[in-house]
Amino acid sequence: MPSEKNTRSFVAILLAIVAIGLTACQTVSQNTSQQPSNLQAPTIDASPVESGEAQWKIAKAETMTLTVNAPGATSVRIFYRPIVATDRYVVLKRINTPTDSRAGKFSTDLKLVPDFAGEVWAEVSYPDGSKKETEPIQLATQSSTVAQVGPGEATSRYTATPNNESARSDKFTGGKIERAAFQPGQPDIKITVNVPSFHMTLWQNGKEVKTYEIGVGMKKYPIFIGLRKITQIIWNPEWVPPDSEWVLESHSDVEPGEHIEAGDKRNPLGKLKIPLGDAYLMHQARKPSDLGHLVSHGCIRMLKEDISDLANKIVAARSLPITSQQIEHAMNTTDRLVANVKPPVAIDINYDTLVVEGGVLHIYPDVYGRDTNTVENLRAELQSLGVDVSKLDDQILKQMLDRASANEEFVVSVAEIKSGNALVAGTNQPLTSQSVVAKKAPTNHKAHHGAKGRR
């Protein structure tokens, strides 16, 4: 949870998405507002709430009342930014007339999604065209990570891999990943993701249970890199489009604030969503070709059968009070089902393009353009595994790096690198089962990047 000092130092170019089911965000710059000096500073309050850790206000009901006190104002816009965001936000509500003109009060009701947690503030407009902003309040639902998990609990129980490296690296596994069948009732589970490889692994008791292919956030809307927590699994989630420009651009058949029920073709979430906190989600892919590509607005997409399998395994491992009959009913209907995951399941999201796994080097594409595939970084990776890098030619290393592409990784054993045969012995392999499809049909692949919204 960000400290009060850090929270107040954040620029108010904010993110959002949540939504109320939200799954979308827009990048915008906050306007520099004229600040009328002769008017009382506006304030914003939420009710009903109770005090949480630090400055957090924890919602005591699913629907909250937000009240902006702004005497003399003509209209109000209310904004939201999740706790991890620094450059994006969403407009939650526009109030064009005061509910109490004499007192200068603007009130509205807002239904919060389960993982709502972040700053909420208002921009107030006056008759002379000037504007003022309220101080933000930190608001979270009772089921959010803020309320359910106190500060430091996740990091004390789970440790993210150092330096944002893949959990499958020989540095952490000793060169061999143990695999085992899934065991119900064994609660020691965690999930790791390596974004450039487009793969996610479920671990139980330190052993690999299953690895899934995924799609991730577009370069403009990247998935959060770092340690997240799963506190809920939701079957048949509704979707409430936020008041954002992307809704008009790509969803002309929906209105901001409209409740799009499960089963509606306009609902992009599919049968399942697993909140990762702060409006980041894991949810059903729209089509198989989402796998292995940058397709979402910050979310992880999985095939229906894969996210269902993952959800079932989390329920069974933690012995959650959800029956197989309830899950089967949810999968065959549009009835909503929610499983609360306590304690949360850790999901460690990494960004590692140079991974030595089982003595084999995997060079993945630098999909977010973070300048990770450099000769210097490759030398450092190999040197950390005992390779005498003084005998490696820069030009050869660069050619190895260049072999990775948007749809393929370059794979070669460390032994062949040592013997000087890396370029001859190394091979290109598709990142996922769907990467081959994209390579053969580039026009279709291009279309996957056109959809807007965090989903």
C-alpha positions as CSV (number, residue, x, y, z in Angstrom):
1,M,0.0,0.0,0.0
2,P,1.5,3.4,-0.9
3,S,2.4,5.7,2.0
4,E,0.5,8.9,2.6
5,K,3.6,10.8,1.6
6,N,4.0,8.9,-1.7
7,T,0.2,9.1,-2.4
8,R,0.2,12.9,-2.1
9,S,3.3,13.2,-4.3
10,F,1.8,11.3,-7.2
11,V,0.8,13.5,-10.1
12,A,-2.8,13.4,-10.8
13,I,-2.6,11.9,-14.2
14,L,-4.3,8.9,-13.1
15,L,-5.4,5.5,-14.0
16,A,-8.4,3.8,-13.8
17,I,-10.2,1.1,-14.9
18,V,-11.9,-0.6,-12.5
19,A,-14.7,0.0,-13.0
20,I,-17.2,-1.1,-11.4
21,G,-16.5,-4.0,-13.2
22,L,-14.1,-1.9,-15.0
23,T,-11.7,-3.3,-17.2
24,A,-10.8,-0.3,-19.3
25,C,-8.5,2.7,-19.0
26,Q,-7.5,5.7,-21.0
27,T,-4.3,7.7,-20.9
28,V,-4.8,11.4,-20.5
29,S,-3.0,14.4,-19.2
30,Q,-4.6,16.3,-16.4
31,N,-5.5,19.9,-17.2
32,T,-3.8,22.6,-15.3
33,S,-6.8,24.2,-13.6
34,Q,-7.3,27.8,-12.7
35,Q,-7.6,28.1,-9.0
36,P,-10.0,30.8,-7.9
37,S,-8.6,32.2,-4.6
38,N,-11.8,33.7,-3.4
39,L,-13.8,30.5,-3.1
40,Q,-13.9,28.0,-0.3
41,A,-11.8,24.9,-1.0
42,P,-14.0,22.0,-2.2
43,T,-14.0,18.7,-0.3
44,I,-15.2,15.2,-1.1
45,D,-16.6,12.6,1.3
46,A,-17.7,9.0,1.1
47,S,-20.3,7.1,3.2
48,P,-20.8,4.7,4.8
49,V,-17.1,4.0,5.6
50,E,-14.9,2.8,8.4
51,S,-11.3,3.6,9.1
52,G,-8.7,1.3,7.7
53,E,-4.9,1.2,7.8
54,A,-3.1,4.5,7.4
55,Q,-5.5,6.9,5.6
56,W,-7.7,4.3,4.0
57,K,-11.5,4.5,4.2
58,I,-13.1,1.1,3.9
59,A,-16.6,0.9,2.3
60,K,-19.2,-0.6,4.5
61,A,-21.7,-1.2,1.7
62,E,-21.5,-2.2,-2.0
63,T,-23.1,1.1,-3.1
64,M,-21.4,4.3,-1.8
65,T,-22.6,7.8,-1.6
66,L,-20.0,10.4,-2.7
67,T,-20.6,14.0,-1.7
68,V,-18.7,17.0,-3.0
69,N,-19.0,20.2,-1.0
70,A,-18.4,23.1,-3.3
71,P,-20.4,26.3,-2.7
72,G,-20.8,28.4,-5.8
73,A,-19.8,25.5,-8.2
74,T,-21.8,24.7,-11.3
75,S,-20.7,21.1,-12.0
76,V,-18.4,18.3,-10.7
77,R,-16.4,15.5,-12.2
78,I,-15.3,12.6,-9.9
79,F,-12.2,10.7,-10.8
80,Y,-10.6,7.4,-9.7
81,R,-7.1,6.0,-9.8
82,P,-6.1,2.5,-8.5
83,I,-3.2,2.5,-6.0
84,V,-0.6,1.3,-8.5
85,A,-1.3,3.8,-11.2
86,T,0.6,6.9,-12.0
87,D,-0.3,8.0,-15.5
88,R,-4.0,7.1,-16.1
89,Y,-7.4,7.6,-14.5
90,V,-11.1,7.2,-15.2
91,V,-14.0,9.6,-14.9
92,L,-16.4,7.8,-12.5
93,K,-19.2,10.4,-12.6
94,R,-20.2,13.8,-14.0
95,I,-22.7,15.8,-11.9
96,N,-24.0,18.8,-13.8
97,T,-26.4,20.2,-11.2
98,P,-26.0,20.4,-7.4
99,T,-28.3,18.2,-5.2
100,D,-28.4,21.1,-2.7
101,S,-27.7,24.4,-4.4
102,R,-27.8,26.5,-1.2
103,A,-25.2,24.3,0.6
104,G,-23.3,23.7,-2.6
105,K,-23.5,19.9,-2.3
106,F,-23.2,17.5,-5.2
107,S,-24.1,13.9,-4.4
108,T,-24.1,10.6,-6.3
109,D,-24.3,6.9,-5.6
110,L,-21.6,4.6,-6.9
111,K,-21.6,0.8,-7.0
112,L,-18.1,-0.4,-6.3
113,V,-16.5,-3.5,-7.8
114,P,-15.0,-6.0,-5.3
115,D,-11.3,-5.0,-5.9
116,F,-11.9,-1.2,-5.8
117,A,-8.9,0.4,-4.1
118,G,-7.4,3.8,-4.8
119,E,-7.7,7.5,-4.8
120,V,-11.0,9.3,-5.5
121,W,-11.2,13.0,-5.9
122,A,-13.3,15.7,-7.6
123,E,-12.7,18.5,-10.1
124,V,-15.1,21.4,-9.5
125,S,-16.1,23.9,-12.1
126,Y,-17.3,27.5,-11.4
127,P,-19.3,30.0,-13.4
128,D,-16.2,32.1,-14.4
129,G,-14.6,29.0,-16.0
130,S,-12.2,28.4,-13.2
131,K,-11.7,25.0,-11.6
132,K,-10.6,23.6,-8.3
133,E,-9.7,20.1,-7.2
134,T,-10.5,18.4,-3.9
135,E,-7.8,16.6,-1.8
136,P,-8.1,12.9,-2.7
137,I,-9.5,10.3,-0.4
138,Q,-8.2,6.7,-0.3
139,L,-11.2,4.5,-0.7
140,A,-11.3,0.6,-0.8
141,T,-13.9,-2.1,-0.6
142,Q,-13.9,-4.6,2.2
143,S,-13.0,-7.4,-0.2
144,S,-10.1,-5.5,-1.8
145,T,-6.4,-6.4,-1.1
146,V,-6.1,-3.2,1.0
147,A,-8.8,-4.4,3.4
148,Q,-8.1,-8.1,3.4
149,V,-4.4,-8.1,3.5
150,G,-2.5,-5.7,5.8
151,P,0.6,-3.9,4.7
152,G,3.6,-6.2,4.3
153,E,1.6,-9.4,4.8
154,A,2.0,-10.6,1.2
155,T,5.8,-9.9,1.1
156,S,6.3,-11.5,4.4
157,R,4.6,-14.7,3.3
158,Y,5.7,-14.7,-0.3
159,T,8.9,-13.5,-2.0
160,A,9.0,-12.3,-5.5
161,T,11.9,-13.5,-7.7
162,P,14.9,-11.1,-7.5
163,N,15.6,-8.6,-10.2
164,N,12.4,-9.4,-12.0
165,E,13.7,-12.7,-13.3
166,S,11.8,-15.7,-14.4
167,A,11.0,-18.2,-11.6
168,R,11.9,-21.0,-14.1
169,S,15.5,-19.8,-14.3
170,D,18.3,-22.3,-13.3
171,K,19.4,-19.7,-10.8
172,F,16.4,-20.5,-8.7
173,T,15.6,-24.1,-9.6
174,G,19.2,-25.5,-9.6
175,G,18.8,-26.5,-13.2
176,K,15.8,-28.8,-12.8
177,I,12.1,-28.0,-12.4
178,E,10.3,-30.7,-10.4
179,R,6.9,-31.6,-11.7
180,A,4.0,-33.2,-9.9
181,A,0.3,-33.9,-10.3
182,F,-2.1,-31.5,-8.6
183,Q,-3.1,-32.5,-5.1
184,P,-6.5,-31.2,-3.7
185,G,-6.3,-30.0,-0.1
186,Q,-2.6,-28.9,-0.4
187,P,-2.8,-25.1,0.1
188,D,0.8,-24.2,-0.7
189,I,0.2,-22.8,-4.2
190,K,1.5,-19.8,-6.1
191,I,1.5,-18.6,-9.7
192,T,4.3,-17.1,-11.7
193,V,4.1,-15.3,-15.1
194,N,6.9,-14.4,-17.5
195,V,5.4,-11.8,-19.8
196,P,7.7,-12.1,-22.8
197,S,7.3,-15.8,-22.9
198,F,3.5,-15.6,-22.7
199,H,3.3,-18.4,-20.2
200,M,2.0,-18.7,-16.7
201,T,2.9,-21.5,-14.2
202,L,0.9,-22.9,-11.3
203,W,3.2,-24.3,-8.5
204,Q,2.2,-26.5,-5.6
205,N,4.6,-27.3,-2.8
206,G,7.4,-25.8,-4.9
207,K,6.7,-28.1,-7.9
208,E,5.2,-27.3,-11.3
209,V,1.7,-28.4,-11.6
210,K,0.7,-26.8,-14.9
211,T,1.8,-24.1,-17.3
212,Y,-0.7,-22.2,-19.4
213,E,-0.4,-20.0,-22.5
214,I,-1.6,-16.5,-22.1
215,G,-2.2,-13.1,-23.8
216,V,-1.2,-9.9,-22.0
217,G,-1.5,-6.1,-22.1
218,M,-0.6,-4.1,-25.2
219,K,2.6,-2.0,-25.1
220,K,0.5,1.1,-24.5
221,Y,-1.3,-0.7,-21.7
222,P,1.2,-3.1,-20.1
223,I,0.3,-5.6,-17.5
224,F,1.6,-4.7,-14.0
225,I,5.1,-6.2,-13.4
226,G,5.6,-7.3,-9.8
227,L,3.9,-9.3,-7.0
228,R,0.0,-9.4,-7.0
229,K,-2.5,-11.2,-4.9
230,I,-5.6,-13.2,-5.9
231,T,-8.4,-12.7,-3.3
232,Q,-11.4,-13.6,-5.4
233,I,-12.6,-15.8,-8.3
234,I,-15.8,-14.6,-10.1
235,W,-17.9,-16.7,-12.4
236,N,-20.2,-14.9,-14.8
237,P,-18.9,-11.3,-14.1
238,E,-20.9,-8.3,-15.2
239,W,-19.1,-5.5,-17.0
240,V,-19.8,-1.8,-16.5
241,P,-18.1,0.4,-19.2
242,P,-16.4,3.4,-17.7
243,D,-16.9,6.9,-18.8
244,S,-13.9,6.8,-21.1
245,E,-13.2,7.7,-24.7
246,W,-12.3,4.2,-25.7
247,V,-15.9,3.1,-25.1
248,L,-17.1,5.3,-28.0
249,E,-14.1,4.3,-30.1
250,S,-14.5,0.6,-29.9
251,H,-17.9,-0.2,-28.3
252,S,-20.5,2.0,-30.0
253,D,-23.2,-0.4,-28.8
254,V,-22.7,0.3,-25.1
255,E,-23.1,3.3,-22.8
256,P,-20.8,4.3,-19.9
257,G,-22.2,3.1,-16.7
258,E,-24.5,0.5,-18.4
259,H,-24.5,-2.9,-16.7
260,I,-23.5,-5.5,-19.3
261,E,-24.6,-8.8,-17.8
262,A,-22.8,-12.1,-18.1
263,G,-23.7,-13.9,-21.3
264,D,-24.2,-10.6,-23.3
265,K,-22.0,-10.6,-26.4
266,R,-20.9,-7.1,-25.6
267,N,-19.3,-8.3,-22.3
268,P,-15.6,-8.8,-23.0
269,L,-14.8,-10.7,-19.7
270,G,-16.3,-14.1,-20.6
271,K,-17.2,-16.7,-18.1
272,L,-14.6,-16.0,-15.5
273,K,-12.6,-13.1,-14.1
274,I,-9.9,-13.3,-11.4
275,P,-9.1,-9.9,-10.0
276,L,-5.4,-9.3,-9.4
277,G,-6.0,-6.1,-7.4
278,D,-6.2,-2.4,-8.5
279,A,-8.4,-3.3,-11.5
280,Y,-5.9,-5.6,-13.1
281,L,-7.6,-8.8,-14.1
282,M,-7.2,-12.3,-15.4
283,H,-10.1,-13.3,-17.6
284,Q,-11.3,-15.4,-20.5
285,A,-9.7,-14.7,-23.9
286,R,-12.0,-13.5,-26.7
287,K,-10.5,-16.0,-29.1
288,P,-7.6,-18.5,-29.1
289,S,-5.4,-16.1,-31.2
290,D,-5.2,-13.8,-28.2
291,L,-2.6,-16.2,-26.8
292,G,1.0,-15.2,-27.4
293,H,0.1,-11.6,-28.3
294,L,-0.3,-8.1,-26.8
295,V,-4.1,-7.9,-26.9
296,S,-5.5,-6.4,-23.7
297,H,-5.5,-3.2,-21.7
298,G,-3.4,-4.5,-18.9
299,C,-5.0,-7.9,-18.3
300,I,-4.0,-11.5,-18.6
301,R,-6.2,-13.5,-21.0
302,M,-6.6,-17.2,-21.0
303,L,-8.6,-19.8,-22.9
304,K,-11.9,-20.6,-21.2
305,E,-10.9,-24.2,-20.4
306,D,-7.6,-23.0,-18.9
307,I,-8.9,-20.2,-16.6
308,S,-11.6,-22.6,-15.5
309,D,-9.0,-25.3,-14.8
310,L,-6.9,-22.8,-12.8
311,A,-9.9,-21.6,-10.8
312,N,-10.9,-25.1,-10.0
313,K,-7.4,-25.9,-8.8
314,I,-7.3,-22.9,-6.5
315,V,-10.7,-23.8,-5.0
316,A,-9.6,-27.4,-4.5
317,A,-6.1,-26.6,-3.1
318,R,-7.5,-24.1,-0.6
319,S,-10.6,-26.2,0.2
320,L,-12.8,-23.2,-0.4
321,P,-16.5,-23.5,0.5
322,I,-17.5,-23.7,-3.2
323,T,-18.8,-27.1,-4.5
324,S,-18.2,-28.7,-7.8
325,Q,-21.9,-28.6,-8.4
326,Q,-22.0,-24.8,-7.8
327,I,-19.1,-24.4,-10.3
328,E,-20.8,-26.6,-12.9
329,H,-24.0,-24.7,-12.5
330,A,-22.2,-21.4,-13.0
331,M,-20.4,-22.6,-16.1
332,N,-23.7,-23.8,-17.7
333,T,-25.7,-20.7,-16.8
334,T,-25.2,-16.9,-16.4
335,D,-25.7,-17.0,-12.6
336,R,-23.0,-15.2,-10.7
337,L,-20.7,-17.2,-8.3
338,V,-18.0,-15.7,-6.1
339,A,-15.3,-17.5,-4.3
340,N,-13.3,-15.5,-1.7
341,V,-9.7,-16.7,-1.5
342,K,-8.2,-16.5,2.0
343,P,-5.3,-16.2,2.4
344,P,-4.6,-14.7,-1.0
345,V,-2.8,-16.6,-3.7
346,A,0.4,-14.9,-4.7
347,I,1.0,-14.2,-8.4
348,D,4.5,-13.1,-9.3
349,I,4.5,-11.3,-12.7
350,N,8.0,-11.0,-14.2
351,Y,9.6,-9.6,-17.3
352,D,12.6,-11.7,-18.3
353,T,13.7,-12.0,-21.9
354,L,16.9,-14.0,-21.2
355,V,16.2,-17.2,-19.4
356,V,18.4,-20.2,-18.9
357,E,16.1,-23.1,-18.0
358,G,17.5,-26.7,-17.7
359,G,20.8,-25.7,-19.3
360,V,19.0,-24.2,-22.3
361,L,19.0,-20.4,-23.2
362,H,15.7,-19.0,-24.2
363,I,15.8,-15.5,-25.8
364,Y,12.3,-14.1,-25.8
365,P,11.3,-10.9,-27.7
366,D,11.4,-7.6,-25.8
367,V,7.7,-7.1,-26.3
368,Y,7.5,-3.9,-24.2
369,G,10.6,-2.4,-25.6
370,R,12.5,-2.2,-22.3
371,D,16.0,-2.6,-23.9
372,T,16.5,-6.0,-22.1
373,N,17.9,-7.8,-25.1
374,T,21.4,-6.3,-25.2
375,V,24.8,-7.9,-25.6
376,E,25.7,-6.7,-22.2
377,N,22.7,-8.3,-20.5
378,L,23.2,-11.5,-22.4
379,R,26.9,-11.6,-21.3
380,A,25.8,-11.0,-17.7
381,E,23.2,-13.8,-17.8
382,L,25.7,-16.3,-19.2
383,Q,28.4,-15.3,-16.8
384,S,26.1,-15.7,-13.8
385,L,25.8,-19.4,-14.9
386,G,29.5,-20.0,-15.2
387,V,30.1,-19.4,-18.9
388,D,33.5,-17.8,-19.8
389,V,32.1,-14.8,-21.6
390,S,35.6,-13.6,-22.6
391,K,35.5,-16.1,-25.4
392,L,32.2,-14.9,-26.8
393,D,32.1,-12.6,-29.8
394,D,29.8,-9.5,-29.6
395,Q,28.7,-10.0,-33.1
396,I,27.6,-13.6,-32.5
397,L,25.8,-12.6,-29.4
398,K,24.0,-9.8,-31.3
399,Q,22.9,-12.2,-34.0
400,M,21.6,-14.6,-31.4
401,L,19.5,-11.8,-29.9
402,D,18.2,-10.7,-33.3
403,R,16.9,-14.2,-33.9
404,A,14.0,-13.6,-31.5
405,S,11.0,-12.1,-33.1
406,A,7.4,-11.0,-32.2
407,N,6.2,-14.6,-32.6
408,E,9.3,-16.7,-32.0
409,E,11.9,-17.3,-29.3
410,F,15.5,-18.3,-30.0
411,V,16.6,-21.5,-28.2
412,V,20.1,-22.9,-27.8
413,S,21.8,-25.0,-25.1
414,V,24.5,-23.4,-23.0
415,A,26.8,-26.2,-24.0
416,E,26.6,-25.2,-27.7
417,I,27.2,-21.6,-26.8
418,K,30.4,-22.7,-25.0
419,S,31.5,-24.7,-28.0
420,G,31.0,-21.8,-30.4
421,N,28.1,-23.4,-32.2
422,A,25.2,-21.2,-31.0
423,L,24.1,-19.9,-34.3
424,V,24.2,-23.3,-36.1
425,A,22.8,-25.4,-33.3
426,G,20.2,-22.8,-32.1
427,T,16.6,-22.9,-33.3
428,N,13.6,-20.6,-33.6
429,Q,10.5,-21.8,-31.9
430,P,6.9,-20.3,-31.7
431,L,6.2,-18.6,-28.4
432,T,2.8,-20.3,-28.1
433,S,0.6,-22.7,-30.1
434,Q,-1.1,-19.6,-31.6
435,S,2.1,-17.8,-32.6
436,V,2.4,-19.9,-35.7
437,V,-1.1,-18.8,-36.8
438,A,-0.1,-15.2,-36.4
439,K,3.0,-15.7,-38.4
440,K,1.1,-17.3,-41.3
441,A,-1.7,-14.7,-41.2
442,P,-0.2,-11.3,-40.4
443,T,-3.4,-9.5,-41.4
444,N,-5.5,-11.3,-38.8
445,H,-2.8,-10.7,-36.2
446,K,-2.9,-7.0,-36.9
447,A,-6.6,-7.0,-36.1
448,H,-6.0,-8.4,-32.6
449,H,-4.4,-5.1,-31.6
450,G,-7.4,-2.9,-32.5
451,A,-9.7,-3.6,-29.5
452,K,-9.6,-1.0,-26.8
453,G,-10.2,-1.2,-23.1
454,R,-8.6,-3.1,-20.2
455,R,-10.0,-6.5,-20.7
